[in-house]
Amino acid sequence: MSRAPDFSNAIAFARDLIRIESLPGEEGALAARVRTEMEDLAFDDVWVDGAGNVIGRLRGTGAGPVAMLSCHLDAVDVGDVAGWKHGPFDAVIEDGRLHGRGAMDIKGPLAVQTYAAARLRENRPAGDVIVAHTVLEERGGLGMEYLLRAGEVKPDAVLIGESTHGDLCIGHRGRAEIVIELRGVAAHASAPERAKNPLSLLGPVLAALDRFGASLESDPLLGRSTLAATFVETPHRSRNVIPDLVRIVIDWRILPSRTSADAVASVRDIVRSALPDDPAWGMDVRFATDRQTSYTGFTQDRSLFTPGFLMEQDHPVVRAAAGAIAQTLGRAPIVRPWTFATDGGHTCGVGGIPTIGFAPGEERFAHTNREQLDLREAEACLDAYPSLIAAVQAAART
């Protein structure tokens, strides 16, 4: 007999998930637990793809639009355990709130989405409902990239389960991590006249980047694009060597109007303008890269660029979603962007698939030792999801 998709079982599932540590690339144990729950909830098809994403399908009654619900399996590190009021993996419930790493980012919402889809078993929509929980979202979304590229699922609309506090989120800024290398000539520190010390370029280059950041464009809904230098290093360990290279890393919260190529070209122009007119100085500007390996062994070298996206507020999917939420919750949801990046950048920003977000949880608790989830809010979101799914599927037809 299949498990009843009621709220108490959903929270028991969420508590189980919190008890399993799942750092990026180490989600195997959690994936196995999610797969078991989907099977117990009688999803028609449950599988794990090559990257380790866990996917469940509830088949529709016909050939209607496909809706995909998605959270991620990985969670960030807990930091100093002594700073937590409750153990980060204890999944304590106190005063109507679930506490622990992943409570709202994103194991609590993952349980809500999974159980919401299961509630459609007895009253199936025309189109399939896919629940796809991905790996390595916290490191830029390798799992979602793989899922879309593999083509095993082809959604017509996507509902991201990143916390929205019951609001309706329709986009976010992207993130570009860009590396700047300044090259000179190395020498012994006792003879600086023989060197071209790239450390001397830091002041003008950082000042130029600050001016560029202050001039960046703004969006009425997403807010201002921001740019900040976050890291500086030289390759030399010896302190009596004038280095021939200095590396600067910048974090650019980028608006959807900027392409990845435009981002690198813009930074390259800014840095070049700050360098002396001397061929002895060299420079390189590129996206930071990261070799990522999932728990299944799938490995990919990835550029650290997470695209942004923004749905129009009058898009049929957005309007339909807002109406369904209002009808269930008894209030019109606030329509806004997230402050952080999500896998929606891949589904909508790159893939062009209409994408929205709706889930319990407050963003201010994400990645903190105060992470928690209001259970009343979680239950309200679970109750709202079935009609939200139906509304989004109907709107995806247009």
Phi, psi and omega per residue, in radians:
M1 nan 2.366 -3.097
S2 -1.312 2.717 -3.119
R3 -1.259 2.433 3.117
A4 -1.245 2.296 -3.109
P5 -1.461 0.934 -3.137
D6 -1.668 2.960 -2.997
F7 -1.154 -0.676 -3.111
S8 -1.084 -0.686 3.091
N9 -1.198 -0.625 3.116
A10 -1.088 -0.735 -3.123
I11 -1.274 -0.608 3.045
A12 -1.068 -0.689 3.076
F13 -1.118 -0.797 3.121
A14 -1.038 -0.705 3.134
R15 -1.138 -0.689 3.062
D16 -1.035 -0.733 -3.102
L17 -1.138 -0.720 -3.138
I18 -1.078 -0.578 -3.107
R19 -1.255 -0.174 -3.120
I20 -1.870 1.984 3.091
E21 -1.169 2.421 -3.069
S22 -2.554 1.181 3.076
L23 -1.111 2.749 3.121
P24 -0.965 2.232 -3.102
G25 1.543 -0.087 -3.105
E26 -2.231 0.697 -3.027
E27 -1.627 0.140 -3.001
G28 -1.001 -0.838 -3.120
A29 -1.121 -0.690 3.120
L30 -1.177 -0.722 3.124
A31 -1.031 -0.718 3.121
A32 -1.102 -0.689 3.131
R33 -1.172 -0.707 3.117
V34 -1.142 -0.729 3.131
R35 -1.064 -0.768 3.128
T36 -1.049 -0.726 -3.138
E37 -1.133 -0.719 3.108
M38 -1.088 -0.696 3.107
E39 -1.151 -0.714 3.119
D40 -1.171 -0.469 3.104
L41 -1.485 0.044 3.037
A42 1.143 0.684 2.912
F43 -1.069 2.572 -3.082
D44 -1.193 -0.666 3.113
D45 -2.368 2.375 3.071
V46 -2.389 2.260 3.118
W47 -2.687 2.887 3.066
V48 -2.048 2.223 -3.100
D49 -1.515 -3.058 -3.030
G50 -1.110 -0.479 3.120
A51 -1.492 -0.253 -3.104
G52 1.817 0.063 3.044
N53 -1.127 2.460 3.094
V54 -1.777 2.201 -2.997
I55 -2.235 2.304 3.030
G56 -2.162 2.508 3.122
R57 -2.177 2.296 2.946
L58 -1.888 1.968 -3.038
R59 -1.272 2.390 3.081
G60 -1.392 3.061 -3.103
T61 -1.500 -0.184 -3.113
G62 -2.648 -2.534 -3.076
A63 -1.933 0.659 -3.136
G64 -1.305 3.047 3.130
P65 -1.036 2.577 -3.118
V66 -1.663 2.208 3.048
A67 -1.822 2.369 3.103
M68 -2.066 2.207 3.032
L69 -1.739 2.387 -3.060
S70 -2.567 2.294 2.901
C71 -2.161 -3.045 3.081
H72 -2.126 2.735 -3.061
L73 -1.532 -0.455 -3.047
D74 -1.504 2.735 3.088
A75 -2.406 2.722 -3.117
V76 -1.343 2.900 -3.141
D77 -1.125 2.704 -3.091
V78 -1.485 -0.233 -3.103
G79 1.244 -2.553 -3.115
D80 -1.288 1.934 -3.086
V81 -1.052 -0.529 -3.112
A82 -1.102 -0.341 -3.122
G83 -1.426 -0.119 -3.112
W84 -1.555 2.411 3.047
K85 -1.166 -0.769 3.053
H86 -2.017 2.660 3.101
G87 -0.957 2.356 -3.050
P88 -1.097 -0.336 3.121
F89 -1.981 0.245 -3.098
D90 -1.503 -0.316 3.106
A91 0.945 0.843 -3.123
V92 -1.303 2.407 2.973
I93 -1.844 2.154 -3.132
E94 -2.526 2.278 3.109
D95 0.931 0.727 3.068
G96 1.300 0.284 3.139
R97 -2.256 2.468 3.072
L98 -1.644 2.225 -3.057
H99 -1.963 2.602 3.030
G100 2.386 2.891 3.120
R101 -1.156 2.143 -3.096
G102 1.678 -0.061 -3.104
A103 -0.934 -0.796 3.091
M104 -2.027 -0.224 3.111
D105 -2.311 1.347 0.285
I106 -2.693 0.410 -3.022
K107 -1.296 -0.590 3.034
G108 -1.096 -0.941 3.059
P109 -1.047 -0.569 3.092
L110 -1.066 -0.766 3.100
A111 -1.104 -0.716 3.121
V112 -1.063 -0.848 -3.135
Q113 -1.087 -0.757 -3.093
T114 -1.106 -0.755 -3.141
Y115 -1.275 -0.553 3.106
A116 -1.098 -0.756 3.113
A117 -1.116 -0.704 -3.136
A118 -1.103 -0.480 3.119
R119 -1.159 -0.228 -3.139
L120 -1.557 0.043 -3.084
R121 -0.997 -0.713 -3.040
E122 -1.592 -0.140 3.140
N123 -2.480 1.257 -2.943
R124 -1.315 2.448 3.047
P125 -1.324 3.030 -3.132
A126 -1.174 -0.682 -3.107
G127 -1.691 2.814 3.108
D128 -1.138 2.639 2.962
V129 -2.028 2.089 3.133
I130 -1.817 2.376 2.972
V131 -2.041 1.997 -3.062
A132 -2.201 1.953 -3.133
H133 -1.853 2.136 -2.848
T134 -1.844 2.823 3.117
V135 -1.690 2.750 2.943
L136 0.987 0.530 3.052
E137 -1.143 -0.624 -3.103
E138 -1.203 -0.157 3.070
R139 -2.079 0.586 2.977
G140 1.836 -0.082 2.986
G141 1.656 0.603 3.092
L142 -0.965 -0.727 -3.085
G143 -1.084 -0.790 3.137
M144 -1.181 -0.690 3.071
E145 -0.987 -0.814 -3.129
Y146 -1.098 -0.798 -3.100
L147 -1.008 -0.808 -3.104
L148 -1.228 -0.675 -3.119
R149 -1.207 -0.641 -3.103
A150 -1.176 -0.543 3.068
G151 1.324 0.268 3.101
E152 -1.237 -0.456 3.020
V153 -2.204 2.504 -3.114
K154 -2.332 1.420 -3.065
P155 -1.286 2.596 3.020
D156 -1.667 -0.293 3.075
A157 -2.724 2.621 -3.073
V158 -2.236 2.369 3.046
L159 -2.021 1.924 -3.132
I160 -1.496 2.371 -3.072
G161 -1.660 0.329 3.023
E162 -1.142 2.499 -3.007
S163 -1.007 2.371 3.109
T164 -2.249 0.010 -3.104
H165 1.075 0.519 -3.124
G166 1.433 0.004 3.044
D167 -1.409 3.051 3.082
L168 -1.925 1.977 -3.106
C169 -1.736 2.413 -3.006
I170 -2.234 0.269 3.090
G171 2.877 -3.117 3.085
H172 -2.964 2.862 3.001
R173 -1.223 2.733 3.017
G174 -1.601 3.135 3.116
R175 -2.339 2.208 3.049
A176 -2.035 2.136 3.027
E177 -1.784 1.960 -3.005
I178 -2.037 2.384 3.130
V179 -1.814 2.283 3.057
I180 -2.011 2.195 3.062
E181 -1.987 2.208 3.087
L182 -1.900 2.206 -3.043
R183 -2.036 2.400 3.068
G184 -2.325 -2.419 3.128
V185 -2.258 2.223 -3.125
A186 -1.389 2.729 3.077
A187 -2.842 2.890 3.008
H188 -1.142 2.467 -3.086
A189 -1.123 -0.311 3.119
S190 -1.357 -0.169 -3.109
A191 -2.340 1.158 -3.070
P192 -1.095 -0.361 -3.141
E193 -1.155 -0.309 3.133
R194 -1.511 -0.126 -3.015
A195 -1.821 2.823 2.828
K196 -2.079 1.695 -2.953
N197 -1.482 1.897 -3.111
P198 -1.158 -0.266 3.055
L199 -1.086 -0.490 3.130
S200 -1.204 -0.257 -3.138
L201 -1.547 -0.196 -3.061
L202 -1.036 -0.798 -3.106
G203 -0.973 -1.005 -3.128
P204 -1.117 -0.629 -3.121
V205 -1.216 -0.790 3.124
L206 -1.129 -0.651 3.096
A207 -1.125 -0.707 3.120
A208 -1.140 -0.679 3.102
L209 -1.155 -0.666 3.095
D210 -1.090 -0.748 3.116
R211 -1.121 -0.732 3.116
F212 -1.092 -0.787 3.124
G213 -1.047 -0.678 -3.135
A214 -1.195 -0.376 -3.090
S215 -1.674 -0.005 -3.039
L216 -1.166 2.715 -3.058
E217 -1.233 2.845 3.133
S218 -2.256 2.672 3.081
D219 -2.070 2.428 -3.096
P220 -0.982 -0.536 -3.105
L221 -1.779 -0.783 -3.071
L222 -1.377 -0.334 -3.100
G223 1.526 -2.799 -3.013
R224 -1.510 2.476 2.930
S225 -1.250 2.375 -3.105
T226 -2.198 2.639 3.132
L227 -2.439 2.338 -3.121
A228 -2.556 2.394 2.968
A229 -1.299 2.314 -3.043
T230 -2.150 -0.178 -3.020
F231 -2.804 2.410 3.066
V232 -2.376 2.391 3.098
E233 -2.661 2.772 2.930
T234 -2.105 2.722 -3.097
P235 -1.371 -0.152 -3.049
H236 -1.559 2.392 3.057
R237 -1.590 -0.420 -3.090
S238 -1.405 2.351 -3.074
R239 -1.566 0.035 3.058
N240 -1.911 0.448 3.098
V241 -2.113 2.254 2.972
I242 -1.382 2.085 -3.015
P243 -1.270 2.759 3.030
D244 -1.778 0.060 -3.126
L245 -2.629 2.406 2.969
V246 -2.208 2.349 -3.109
R247 -2.001 2.250 3.098
I248 -2.034 2.383 3.042
V249 -1.983 2.326 3.087
I250 -2.101 2.606 3.082
D251 -1.963 2.011 -3.107
W252 -1.999 1.974 3.035
R253 -1.492 1.848 -2.808
I254 -1.852 2.525 3.113
L255 -1.438 2.723 -3.092
P256 -1.052 -0.362 -3.125
S257 -1.218 -0.298 3.140
R258 -1.621 2.307 3.028
T259 -1.537 2.880 3.115
S260 -1.094 -0.716 3.139
A261 -1.135 -0.686 3.131
D262 -1.149 -0.636 -3.132
A263 -1.096 -0.853 -3.130
V264 -1.138 -0.747 -3.122
A265 -1.094 -0.685 -3.132
S266 -1.129 -0.791 3.130
V267 -1.146 -0.698 3.120
R268 -1.036 -0.751 3.139
D269 -1.124 -0.711 -3.133
I270 -1.124 -0.788 -3.127
V271 -1.141 -0.774 -3.137
R272 -1.025 -0.676 -3.116
S273 -1.170 -0.368 -3.102
A274 -1.608 -0.148 -3.085
L275 -1.533 2.585 3.043
P276 -1.105 2.658 3.113
D277 -1.404 1.367 -3.063
D278 -2.590 2.106 -3.081
P279 -1.133 -0.203 3.123
A280 -1.232 -0.400 3.111
W281 -1.521 2.436 3.087
G282 -2.208 2.873 3.138
M283 -2.689 2.740 3.016
D284 -2.570 2.434 3.100
V285 -2.277 2.254 -3.102
R286 -2.765 2.854 3.001
F287 -1.202 2.486 2.960
A288 -1.122 2.572 3.115
T289 -2.156 2.765 -3.100
D290 -2.533 2.219 3.022
R291 -1.471 2.004 -3.060
Q292 -1.996 2.407 3.127
T293 -2.234 2.176 3.114
S294 -1.425 2.984 -3.095
Y295 -1.146 -0.306 3.087
T296 -1.453 -0.143 -3.099
G297 1.721 -0.088 3.085
F298 -1.148 2.246 -3.065
T299 -2.187 2.434 3.126
Q300 -2.623 2.385 2.979
D301 -1.476 2.135 -3.003
R302 -2.145 2.433 2.975
S303 -1.333 2.358 -3.073
L304 -1.505 1.244 3.068
F305 -2.297 2.003 3.076
T306 -1.862 2.006 -3.070
P307 -1.220 2.687 2.991
G308 -1.629 3.064 3.040
F309 -2.791 2.826 3.075
L310 -2.679 2.070 3.043
M311 -1.419 2.506 3.032
E312 -1.174 2.457 -3.093
Q313 -1.172 -0.369 3.103
D314 -1.748 0.230 3.057
H315 -1.077 2.450 -3.108
P316 -0.950 -0.655 3.139
V317 -1.172 -0.705 3.121
V318 -1.148 -0.813 -3.139
R319 -1.077 -0.771 -3.131
A320 -1.123 -0.717 3.136
A321 -1.115 -0.781 3.138
A322 -1.069 -0.717 3.132
G323 -1.142 -0.724 -3.135
A324 -1.166 -0.720 3.127
I325 -1.133 -0.773 3.140
A326 -1.062 -0.721 -3.110
Q327 -1.134 -0.664 -3.090
T328 -1.407 -0.773 -3.060
L329 -1.521 -0.240 -3.140
G330 1.371 0.290 3.089
R331 -2.681 2.593 3.088
A332 -1.286 2.276 -3.135
P333 -1.273 2.613 2.955
I334 -1.220 2.278 3.114
V335 -1.769 2.083 -2.997
R336 -2.742 3.006 3.011
P337 -1.585 2.879 2.889
W338 -1.342 2.758 3.028
T339 -1.503 -0.269 -3.083
F340 -2.096 2.976 -3.128
A341 -1.500 2.673 3.141
T342 -2.415 3.098 3.038
D343 -1.163 -0.188 3.063
G344 -1.072 -0.421 3.059
G345 -1.077 -0.554 3.114
H346 -1.438 -0.753 -3.086
T347 -1.212 -0.744 -3.078
C348 -1.783 -0.845 -3.086
G349 -1.087 -0.657 3.110
V350 -1.774 -0.855 -3.027
G351 -1.415 -0.264 3.129
G352 1.246 0.285 -3.130
I353 -1.535 2.235 3.099
P354 -0.913 2.219 -3.006
T355 -2.402 2.326 3.072
I356 -2.337 2.955 3.077
G357 -2.267 2.416 3.076
F358 -2.704 2.157 -3.110
A359 -2.974 2.789 3.026
P360 -1.324 2.858 3.056
G361 1.963 2.548 3.138
E362 -1.828 2.264 -3.085
E363 -1.003 -0.516 -3.052
R364 -1.150 -0.268 3.126
F365 -1.634 -0.128 -3.085
A366 -1.134 2.391 3.053
H367 1.077 0.485 3.120
T368 -2.132 2.939 3.063
N369 -1.501 0.202 3.052
R370 -1.944 0.284 -3.019
E371 -1.028 2.310 -3.062
Q372 -2.791 2.838 -3.124
L373 -2.367 2.208 3.070
D374 -1.281 2.075 -3.039
L375 -1.266 -0.522 3.060
R376 -1.129 -0.720 3.101
E377 -1.145 -0.696 3.129
A378 -1.092 -0.729 3.139
E379 -1.168 -0.674 3.103
A380 -1.106 -0.707 3.119
C381 -1.174 -0.692 3.085
L382 -1.057 -0.741 3.131
D383 -1.156 -0.526 -3.098
A384 -1.406 -0.425 -2.971
Y385 -1.100 -0.761 -3.110
P386 -0.992 -0.791 3.112
S387 -1.238 -0.536 3.070
L388 -1.113 -0.775 3.120
I389 -1.045 -0.830 -3.136
A390 -1.051 -0.746 -3.123
A391 -1.148 -0.726 3.139
V392 -1.158 -0.709 3.097
Q393 -1.085 -0.762 3.128
A394 -1.098 -0.705 -3.127
A395 -1.253 -0.502 -3.128
A396 -1.163 -0.287 3.099
R397 -1.202 -0.522 -2.978
T398 -1.476 nan nan
